[in-house]
Amino acid sequence: MTLPRGLLEADISAVGIAPAPFEAATVTLTKTEHIQLVMDVAYWRAQFHRRVAREAYRQRSYRRFFDQLKADSAKREAVLIAELEVANAKIRDLQQRMFGRKSERGRCVSERAAQPGVTRAPRGQRPGSAGHGRTMQTGLPQRSERVELDAPQCPQCGLELGVFPGTEDSEVLEIEVHAYRRVIRRQRYHPRCTCGCVPGIVSAPAPARLIERGKFGVSVWASVLLDKFLYGRPSHRLIEDLAHRGLQISPGTLAGGLQAIAPLFEPLDRALALKLRSQSHWHADETRWAVFADVAGKVGHRWYLWVFHSSAVVHYVLDESRSTAVIEGELAGVEQGVISCDRYSAYKKFARLHPGVALAFCWAHQRRDFLEFANAYPQLSGWAMGWVDEIGQLYHLNAMRLQAPGGSRLRATNQAALRQAVASMASRRDIALGDILLAEPAAKVLRSMKEHWTGLTVFVKRPWVPMDNNVAERDARLAVVGRKNFYGSASLWSGQLAATMYSLLMTAKLWKLNPRTWLGEYLQACADNGARAPLELERFLPWAMGATRLAALRAHATVCTVPAQAFDTS
């Protein structure tokens, strides 16, 4: 009987086993041998199939095991990644609390974690440090006192001590604030001639008064204006403080006096507004202000205090509206320039009406958007903080550019690096917006960035334009402090006086003038001019002053120390 080679080829090929490399042979078998051989073939074929089935089952079991192991590993990896992001968020939170801006501290992604075992460094001067020493206040007026022993005797034997040349000197700084009465005794004269050119009695001129027939001098009103509008003290606390100094003043007298002197500052306010319009770059912001008075056509007491900051002037405007009309009135006649602002629609409308005016949007607001997103969606905080870090890199590159000398090779190199970083950020933004898996809240933040991209990148071509509007926000903070302390203004005239005083005081701060010295001199000039604004207004406008006068007004105010002997206590 012939046993063909391909007898088991079908079964062998089923498991991928190549047939044995031998040729078919012809052998002679008996019937019994043939039957036995066929039975053996059937047996081994069955054994083979059972072995193949067991192997396939085992492979399926291993495959299910490995698939399950892979799934468990993926889940564990996802958990570890999430825990890592939370840990990184906590680290960024702690760094933000320690080193972040004041307005952003406390905007945490998670609660502050306790840090056991951390010891604080000892306070005070370190060993080996030279220290700074005491600051000598040599510019203050001096009042000398002499101290002697009551009984210059030896405590042991009782003999009198002899006077030794020289003194042991010590110095103590004091401040003396009190009210006193200026009694001006004007000499009277009578004519000795008979020409009739003079009346019967001639007196020396009366002292100049800021308010006609007013009993309070210039120093009182200067102190009141500074305390209220520079230091944010409400009227009732101001009155109480004056009473503690020995000066009794009623709320009605205080309000009436402020209303009387308010028109004296109107020429200065107009000069500031004109100077503002002559500039080419402005910071602008607005905040709420309450005017507790019924004004025709105005519903409610919510007004708005606008602030415009330029290189020479800080000007505040109180208006009942928050519309573009306020900007139109403040920048009347302006057709060219740059306004640094937030993304409020009134500024956008003004820019559309004046194509020559560009808007420079604030990167601090854009950065704040990502921080708020990280707080709202902790699971995506890593994504948001990546953008925050990239914005920080822009600030760094811009600072490096500005520090380099103009026209130098270093300046050009830093400028190129800044442009490359801005282009890279724009490309990354567009790629992220094209991702269909990007969450909608994240896409909303990026769409806002793209919409305002032209304004956000104004600083690239104009290095003199800052990246943010923090200057105007710091200016508005003075009014915000006042609003928290005395809530607003009781009348429209007092609200307008507040806007004017904020303008004058912040402009003086911009020019580093001593506000007490400047304000005192201006009020005295008004008093000398018959309770009217002085004719030489340029003496009180910083940009119109000479270097000598600027230096004088930048010096510390001279403290008027009245000796005790000068007071008549009778």
C-alpha positions as CSV (number, residue, x, y, z in Angstrom):
1,M,0.0,0.0,0.0
2,T,1.2,3.5,-0.8
3,L,1.2,6.1,2.0
4,P,0.8,9.4,0.3
5,R,3.0,12.4,1.5
6,G,0.0,14.7,1.7
7,L,-1.9,12.5,4.1
8,L,-1.5,15.0,7.0
9,E,-0.7,18.1,5.0
10,A,-4.1,19.6,5.7
11,D,-3.8,19.0,9.4
12,I,-0.1,20.2,9.5
13,S,-0.8,23.3,7.4
14,A,-3.7,24.2,9.8
15,V,-1.1,24.9,12.6
16,G,1.5,26.4,10.3
17,I,3.9,23.4,10.4
18,A,5.9,22.8,7.2
19,P,5.8,19.2,5.8
20,A,8.8,17.0,6.3
21,P,11.3,17.1,3.4
22,F,11.1,13.5,2.2
23,E,9.7,11.9,-0.9
24,A,6.7,9.5,-1.1
25,A,7.7,5.8,-1.0
26,T,5.8,2.6,-2.0
27,V,5.6,-0.1,0.6
28,T,3.8,-3.4,0.7
29,L,1.5,-4.0,3.7
30,T,-0.8,-6.7,4.8
31,K,-4.5,-6.0,5.4
32,T,-4.0,-6.3,9.1
33,E,-1.0,-3.9,9.1
34,H,-3.0,-1.5,6.9
35,I,-5.9,-1.5,9.3
36,Q,-3.6,-1.0,12.3
37,L,-1.8,1.8,10.5
38,V,-5.1,3.6,9.7
39,M,-6.1,3.2,13.3
40,D,-2.8,4.6,14.4
41,V,-3.2,7.5,12.1
42,A,-6.7,8.3,13.4
43,Y,-5.4,8.1,17.0
44,W,-2.5,10.4,16.5
45,R,-4.6,12.8,14.4
46,A,-7.1,13.0,17.3
47,Q,-4.2,13.5,19.7
48,F,-2.8,16.2,17.5
49,H,-6.2,18.1,17.3
50,R,-6.6,17.9,21.0
51,R,-3.1,19.3,21.5
52,V,-3.8,22.1,19.0
53,A,-7.0,22.9,20.8
54,R,-5.3,23.0,24.2
55,E,-2.6,25.3,22.8
56,A,-5.1,27.6,21.2
57,Y,-7.0,27.8,24.5
58,R,-3.8,28.6,26.4
59,Q,-2.9,31.3,23.9
60,R,-6.4,32.8,24.3
61,S,-6.0,32.7,28.0
62,Y,-2.6,34.4,27.9
63,R,-3.9,37.0,25.5
64,R,-6.9,37.8,27.8
65,F,-4.4,38.0,30.7
66,F,-2.1,40.3,28.9
67,D,-4.9,42.5,27.6
68,Q,-6.3,42.8,31.2
69,L,-2.8,43.6,32.4
70,K,-2.3,46.2,29.8
71,A,-5.7,47.8,30.6
72,D,-4.8,47.9,34.3
73,S,-1.5,49.4,33.5
74,A,-3.1,52.1,31.4
75,K,-5.6,52.9,34.2
76,R,-2.8,53.1,36.8
77,E,-0.8,55.3,34.5
78,A,-3.7,57.6,34.1
79,V,-4.2,57.8,37.9
80,L,-0.5,58.5,38.3
81,I,-0.6,61.3,35.7
82,A,-3.6,62.8,37.4
83,E,-1.9,62.7,40.8
84,L,1.2,64.2,39.2
85,E,-0.8,67.1,37.7
86,V,-2.5,67.7,41.1
87,A,0.9,67.7,42.8
88,N,2.3,70.1,40.2
89,A,-0.8,72.3,40.7
90,K,-0.2,72.4,44.4
91,I,3.5,73.4,43.8
92,R,2.4,76.2,41.5
93,D,-0.2,77.2,44.0
94,L,2.3,77.5,46.8
95,Q,4.7,79.3,44.5
96,Q,2.0,81.7,43.5
97,R,1.1,82.3,47.1
98,M,4.7,83.1,47.9
99,F,5.9,84.9,44.9
100,G,2.8,85.8,42.8
101,R,1.2,89.2,42.4
102,K,-0.9,90.5,45.3
103,S,-4.1,90.3,43.3
104,E,-3.5,86.7,42.4
105,R,-2.4,85.3,45.8
106,G,-5.2,83.2,47.2
107,R,-6.5,82.2,43.7
108,C,-5.5,78.7,44.5
109,V,-6.2,75.5,42.6
110,S,-6.3,73.4,45.7
111,E,-6.1,74.0,49.5
112,R,-2.7,74.9,51.0
113,A,-1.0,71.7,52.0
114,A,0.6,71.5,55.4
115,Q,4.3,71.1,55.5
116,P,5.4,69.4,58.7
117,G,9.0,69.5,59.6
118,V,9.7,72.8,57.8
119,T,11.5,75.2,60.1
120,R,11.6,78.9,59.4
121,A,14.9,80.7,59.2
122,P,15.7,83.0,62.2
123,R,14.7,86.6,61.7
124,G,17.0,89.5,62.0
125,Q,20.4,90.3,60.8
126,R,22.7,87.5,59.9
127,P,26.2,87.2,61.6
128,G,28.8,88.9,59.7
129,S,26.5,91.3,57.8
130,A,27.6,94.9,57.8
131,G,24.1,96.3,58.2
132,H,22.7,99.6,56.9
133,G,23.0,101.8,60.0
134,R,20.6,104.6,61.0
135,T,19.3,107.1,58.5
136,M,20.3,110.6,59.6
137,Q,17.4,113.1,59.3
138,T,19.6,116.1,58.8
139,G,17.0,118.0,56.9
140,L,14.6,118.4,59.8
141,P,14.5,121.6,61.9
142,Q,16.3,121.3,65.2
143,R,15.1,122.1,68.7
144,S,17.9,121.9,71.2
145,E,17.4,120.9,74.9
146,R,20.0,121.0,77.7
147,V,19.8,118.5,80.5
148,E,21.8,118.9,83.7
149,L,22.0,116.9,86.9
150,D,19.8,118.1,89.7
151,A,22.6,117.6,92.3
152,P,26.0,117.2,90.7
153,Q,27.6,115.5,93.6
154,C,29.6,112.3,94.2
155,P,27.1,109.6,95.4
156,Q,29.8,108.2,97.7
157,C,31.4,111.2,99.5
158,G,29.0,114.0,98.6
159,L,31.6,116.3,97.1
160,E,30.5,118.6,94.2
161,L,31.3,117.4,90.7
162,G,33.2,119.8,88.4
163,V,32.0,120.8,84.9
164,F,33.8,118.9,82.2
165,P,34.1,120.5,78.7
166,G,31.8,119.3,76.0
167,T,28.5,117.4,76.1
168,E,27.1,113.9,75.5
169,D,24.6,114.3,72.7
170,S,21.7,112.1,71.7
171,E,19.0,112.6,69.2
172,V,15.3,111.7,69.2
173,L,12.9,112.3,66.3
174,E,9.5,113.7,67.3
175,I,6.5,114.9,65.5
176,E,4.3,117.7,66.8
177,V,0.9,118.2,65.4
178,H,-1.6,120.6,67.1
179,A,-3.9,123.4,66.3
180,Y,-3.1,127.0,67.3
181,R,-4.5,130.5,66.8
182,R,-2.7,133.0,64.7
183,V,-3.4,136.4,66.2
184,I,-2.4,139.1,63.7
185,R,-2.2,142.4,65.4
186,R,-2.2,145.1,62.6
187,Q,-0.7,148.4,63.5
188,R,-3.0,151.4,62.9
189,Y,-1.8,154.8,61.8
190,H,-3.3,158.3,61.6
191,P,-2.2,161.0,59.1
192,R,-0.3,164.0,60.3
193,C,-1.0,166.0,57.2
194,T,-4.0,167.9,56.2
195,C,-4.0,167.0,52.5
196,G,-7.0,164.7,52.8
197,C,-5.5,161.9,50.6
198,V,-5.8,159.2,53.3
199,P,-8.7,158.4,55.6
200,G,-8.5,159.2,59.3
201,I,-7.1,155.8,60.3
202,V,-4.8,153.6,58.2
203,S,-4.3,149.9,59.1
204,A,-1.9,147.3,57.8
205,P,-3.5,145.0,55.3
206,A,-5.5,142.1,56.6
207,P,-4.1,138.5,56.2
208,A,-4.9,136.7,53.0
209,R,-7.8,134.2,53.4
210,L,-8.7,131.2,51.3
211,I,-12.4,131.6,52.0
212,E,-13.8,135.1,52.5
213,R,-14.3,135.8,56.2
214,G,-13.3,132.2,56.9
215,K,-11.6,131.4,60.2
216,F,-9.6,128.4,59.0
217,G,-6.2,128.9,57.4
218,V,-4.5,127.3,54.4
219,S,-2.8,124.6,56.5
220,V,-6.2,123.4,57.7
221,W,-7.7,123.0,54.3
222,A,-4.5,121.4,52.9
223,S,-4.5,118.9,55.7
224,V,-8.2,118.1,55.1
225,L,-7.8,117.6,51.3
226,L,-4.8,115.4,51.8
227,D,-6.4,113.3,54.5
228,K,-9.6,112.8,52.6
229,F,-8.4,112.3,49.0
230,L,-4.8,111.0,49.3
231,Y,-5.1,109.0,52.5
232,G,-8.7,108.0,52.1
233,R,-10.1,109.1,55.5
234,P,-13.8,109.5,55.8
235,S,-15.1,112.9,57.0
236,H,-16.2,111.7,60.4
237,R,-12.8,110.3,61.2
238,L,-11.2,113.4,59.9
239,I,-13.3,115.6,62.1
240,E,-12.5,113.4,65.1
241,D,-8.8,113.6,64.4
242,L,-9.0,117.4,64.2
243,A,-10.8,117.5,67.5
244,H,-8.0,115.4,69.1
245,R,-5.6,118.1,67.9
246,G,-7.7,120.8,69.6
247,L,-9.6,122.0,66.5
248,Q,-13.3,121.8,66.6
249,I,-15.0,121.8,63.3
250,S,-18.6,120.7,62.4
251,P,-19.6,118.5,59.4
252,G,-21.5,121.4,57.9
253,T,-18.5,123.8,58.1
254,L,-16.3,121.1,56.6
255,A,-18.6,120.5,53.7
256,G,-19.3,124.2,53.1
257,G,-15.5,125.0,53.1
258,L,-14.8,122.2,50.6
259,Q,-17.6,123.4,48.4
260,A,-16.2,127.0,48.5
261,I,-12.6,126.1,47.6
262,A,-13.6,123.5,44.9
263,P,-13.8,126.1,42.1
264,L,-10.1,127.1,42.8
265,F,-8.9,123.8,41.3
266,E,-11.0,124.1,38.0
267,P,-8.3,125.9,36.0
268,L,-5.7,123.2,37.0
269,D,-8.1,120.5,36.0
270,R,-8.7,122.1,32.6
271,A,-4.9,122.4,32.1
272,L,-4.5,118.7,32.9
273,A,-7.2,117.8,30.4
274,L,-5.5,119.9,27.6
275,K,-2.1,118.4,28.4
276,L,-3.6,114.9,28.3
277,R,-4.9,115.4,24.7
278,S,-1.4,116.4,23.5
279,Q,0.0,113.0,24.4
280,S,0.3,110.0,22.1
281,H,-0.1,107.1,24.5
282,W,-2.6,106.7,27.3
283,H,-3.6,104.1,29.9
284,A,-7.3,104.0,30.5
285,D,-9.5,102.2,33.1
286,E,-12.7,102.8,35.0
287,T,-14.3,101.9,38.3
288,R,-17.6,102.3,40.1
289,W,-18.3,105.4,42.1
290,A,-21.5,106.2,44.1
291,V,-23.0,109.7,44.1
292,F,-25.8,109.7,46.7
293,A,-27.8,112.5,45.1
294,D,-30.7,112.7,42.8
295,V,-29.6,114.0,39.4
296,A,-32.1,114.7,36.6
297,G,-32.1,112.0,34.0
298,K,-30.0,109.6,36.1
299,V,-31.6,106.5,37.6
300,G,-29.8,105.2,40.6
301,H,-26.6,106.3,42.3
302,R,-24.0,104.3,40.4
303,W,-21.6,106.5,38.6
304,Y,-18.2,105.7,37.1
305,L,-14.8,107.2,37.8
306,W,-12.6,107.0,34.7
307,V,-8.8,107.4,34.8
308,F,-6.5,108.3,31.9
309,H,-2.7,108.1,32.5
310,S,-0.1,109.5,30.2
311,S,3.6,110.2,30.6
312,A,2.8,113.8,31.9
313,V,-0.7,113.7,33.3
314,V,-3.0,111.5,35.3
315,H,-6.6,112.7,34.8
316,Y,-9.8,111.4,36.4
317,V,-13.3,112.0,35.1
318,L,-16.6,111.4,37.0
319,D,-19.4,110.5,34.7
320,E,-22.8,108.8,35.0
321,S,-22.1,106.8,31.9
322,R,-19.7,104.0,31.0
323,S,-20.0,104.6,27.3
324,T,-17.7,105.6,24.5
325,A,-18.9,109.2,24.9
326,V,-16.7,109.6,28.0
327,I,-13.6,108.7,26.0
328,E,-14.7,111.0,23.2
329,G,-15.0,113.9,25.6
330,E,-11.7,113.2,27.3
331,L,-9.7,112.6,24.1
332,A,-11.5,115.2,22.0
333,G,-9.6,116.0,18.8
334,V,-7.2,113.0,19.2
335,E,-6.8,111.1,15.9
336,Q,-3.5,109.3,16.4
337,G,-2.1,107.4,19.3
338,V,-2.2,104.2,21.4
339,I,-4.6,103.4,24.2
340,S,-3.6,100.6,26.7
341,C,-6.8,99.2,28.1
342,D,-8.7,96.1,28.9
343,R,-11.1,94.4,26.5
344,Y,-14.2,96.6,27.3
345,S,-16.3,97.3,24.3
346,A,-16.3,101.1,24.8
347,Y,-12.6,101.3,23.9
348,K,-13.2,99.0,20.8
349,K,-15.9,101.3,19.6
350,F,-13.7,104.4,20.0
351,A,-11.0,102.7,18.0
352,R,-13.4,101.9,15.2
353,L,-14.5,105.6,15.1
354,H,-10.9,106.7,15.1
355,P,-8.8,104.4,12.8
356,G,-5.6,106.2,13.7
357,V,-5.9,105.1,17.4
358,A,-4.6,101.6,18.2
359,L,-5.6,99.6,21.2
360,A,-3.0,97.8,23.2
361,F,-4.8,95.1,25.1
362,C,-3.5,93.9,28.5
363,W,-1.5,90.7,28.9
364,A,-2.2,90.7,32.6
365,H,-6.0,90.2,31.8
366,Q,-5.1,87.4,29.4
367,R,-2.9,85.7,32.0
368,R,-5.7,86.1,34.5
369,D,-8.1,84.2,32.1
370,F,-5.8,81.1,32.2
371,L,-5.4,81.3,36.0
372,E,-9.2,81.4,36.4
373,F,-9.5,78.5,34.0
374,A,-7.0,76.5,36.1
375,N,-9.0,77.2,39.2
376,A,-12.3,76.2,37.6
377,Y,-10.9,73.0,35.9
378,P,-8.1,71.5,38.1
379,Q,-7.8,68.5,35.8
380,L,-6.7,70.9,33.1
381,S,-4.6,73.1,35.3
382,G,-1.4,71.8,33.7
383,W,-2.5,72.8,30.3
384,A,-3.5,76.3,31.5
385,M,-0.3,76.9,33.6
386,G,1.7,76.0,30.5
387,W,0.2,79.1,28.8
388,V,0.8,81.1,31.9
389,D,4.5,80.1,31.8
390,E,4.6,81.1,28.1
391,I,3.2,84.5,28.8
392,G,5.8,84.9,31.5
393,Q,8.5,84.1,28.9
394,L,7.1,86.9,26.7
395,Y,7.5,89.3,29.7
396,H,11.0,88.2,30.2
397,L,12.0,88.6,26.5
398,N,10.4,92.0,26.4
399,A,12.3,93.1,29.4
400,M,15.6,91.8,27.9
401,R,14.8,93.8,24.8
402,L,14.2,97.0,26.6
403,Q,17.3,96.6,28.7
404,A,19.5,96.4,25.6
405,P,20.8,99.7,24.2
406,G,18.8,101.1,21.3
407,G,20.3,100.4,17.9
408,S,22.7,97.8,19.3
409,R,23.2,94.2,17.9
410,L,21.9,92.9,21.3
411,R,18.7,94.9,20.9
412,A,18.2,93.4,17.4
413,T,18.9,89.9,18.7
414,N,16.4,90.2,21.5
415,Q,13.8,91.8,19.2
416,A,14.1,88.7,16.9
417,A,13.8,86.3,19.8
418,L,10.6,88.2,21.0
419,R,9.1,88.0,17.5
420,Q,9.9,84.3,17.3
421,A,8.3,83.7,20.7
422,V,5.1,85.6,19.6
423,A,4.9,83.7,16.3
424,S,5.4,80.4,18.1
425,M,2.6,81.2,20.6
426,A,0.2,82.1,17.8
427,S,1.0,78.8,16.0
428,R,0.5,76.8,19.1
429,R,-2.8,78.6,19.7
430,D,-4.1,77.8,16.2
431,I,-3.0,74.1,16.5
432,A,-4.9,73.8,19.8
433,L,-8.0,75.4,18.4
434,G,-7.9,72.9,15.5
435,D,-8.0,70.0,18.0
436,I,-11.5,68.5,18.1
437,L,-10.8,67.0,21.5
438,L,-10.1,70.4,23.1
439,A,-12.6,71.2,25.8
440,E,-15.0,74.0,25.1
441,P,-14.0,76.2,28.1
442,A,-10.4,75.9,27.0
443,A,-11.3,76.8,23.4
444,K,-13.2,79.8,24.6
445,V,-10.1,81.2,26.3
446,L,-8.0,80.6,23.2
447,R,-10.6,82.2,20.9
448,S,-10.6,85.3,23.1
449,M,-6.8,85.4,22.7
450,K,-7.0,85.1,19.0
451,E,-9.8,87.7,18.7
452,H,-7.6,90.3,20.6
453,W,-4.3,89.2,19.1
454,T,-3.6,92.4,17.2
455,G,-4.0,94.5,20.3
456,L,-2.0,92.0,22.4
457,T,1.0,92.3,20.1
458,V,1.1,96.1,19.7
459,F,4.1,96.1,22.0
460,V,6.2,94.1,19.6
461,K,6.4,96.9,17.0
462,R,6.2,99.7,19.6
463,P,8.7,98.9,22.4
464,W,7.5,102.0,24.3
465,V,4.1,100.5,24.8
466,P,3.9,98.3,28.0
467,M,2.5,94.8,27.8
468,D,-0.2,95.4,30.3
469,N,-2.5,98.1,31.7
470,N,-1.3,97.8,35.3
471,V,-0.4,101.5,35.5
472,A,-4.1,102.6,35.1
473,E,-5.2,99.9,37.5
474,R,-2.8,101.2,40.2
475,D,-4.1,104.7,39.6
476,A,-7.7,103.5,40.0
477,R,-6.7,101.8,43.3
478,L,-6.5,105.2,45.1
479,A,-10.2,105.8,44.3
480,V,-11.1,102.3,45.2
481,V,-9.6,102.7,48.7
482,G,-11.6,105.9,49.1
483,R,-14.7,104.2,48.0
484,K,-14.2,101.4,50.5
485,N,-13.7,104.0,53.3
486,F,-16.5,106.5,52.6
487,Y,-18.5,104.7,49.9
488,G,-18.6,107.6,47.4
489,S,-19.8,111.2,47.4
490,A,-22.9,112.7,49.0
491,S,-23.4,115.2,46.1
492,L,-22.4,115.8,42.6
493,W,-20.0,118.7,43.4
494,S,-18.2,116.6,46.0
495,G,-17.8,113.8,43.5
496,Q,-16.4,116.2,40.9
497,L,-14.0,117.6,43.6
498,A,-12.9,114.0,44.3
499,A,-12.1,113.4,40.6
500,T,-10.2,116.7,40.4
501,M,-8.2,116.1,43.6
502,Y,-7.3,112.6,42.5
503,S,-6.1,114.0,39.2
504,L,-3.9,116.7,40.9
505,L,-2.5,114.4,43.6
506,M,-1.7,111.5,41.3
507,T,-0.1,113.9,38.7
508,A,2.1,115.3,41.6
509,K,3.0,111.7,42.5
510,L,3.9,111.0,38.8
511,W,6.3,114.0,38.9
512,K,7.6,112.9,42.4
513,L,6.4,116.2,43.9
514,N,5.7,116.5,47.6
515,P,1.9,116.8,47.7
516,R,1.8,118.7,50.9
517,T,4.3,121.3,49.8
518,W,2.7,121.7,46.3
519,L,-0.9,121.9,47.7
520,G,0.1,124.3,50.4
521,E,1.8,126.6,48.0
522,Y,-1.1,126.6,45.6
523,L,-3.7,127.3,48.2
524,Q,-1.6,130.1,49.6
525,A,-1.3,131.6,46.1
526,C,-5.1,131.4,45.8
527,A,-5.5,133.2,49.2
528,D,-3.0,135.9,48.1
529,N,-5.0,136.4,44.9
530,G,-8.2,137.1,46.8
531,A,-9.6,133.6,47.1
532,R,-9.2,133.1,43.3
533,A,-6.9,130.9,41.2
534,P,-3.5,132.4,40.8
535,L,-2.7,134.3,37.6
536,E,0.6,132.5,37.0
537,L,-0.8,129.0,36.7
538,E,2.4,127.6,35.1
539,R,4.2,127.8,38.5
540,F,2.0,124.8,39.6
541,L,2.0,122.7,36.4
542,P,4.9,120.2,36.7
543,W,5.7,120.1,32.9
544,A,5.9,123.9,32.8
545,M,8.2,124.3,35.8
546,G,11.9,124.8,35.7
547,A,14.4,122.3,37.1
548,T,15.0,124.5,40.2
549,R,11.4,124.7,41.2
550,L,10.9,121.0,40.5
551,A,13.7,120.2,42.9
552,A,12.3,122.4,45.5
553,L,8.8,120.8,45.3
554,R,10.3,117.4,45.4
555,A,12.1,118.0,48.7
556,H,10.6,117.1,52.0
557,A,8.1,119.5,53.4
558,T,9.4,121.9,55.9
559,V,8.0,121.2,59.4
560,C,6.9,124.3,61.1
561,T,7.8,123.8,64.8
562,V,6.4,126.5,67.0
563,P,8.2,126.8,70.4
564,A,6.2,126.4,73.4
565,Q,6.9,130.0,74.5
566,A,5.2,131.2,71.4
567,F,1.8,130.1,72.5
568,D,-0.3,132.4,74.7
569,T,-2.2,130.2,77.1
570,S,-4.0,133.1,78.7
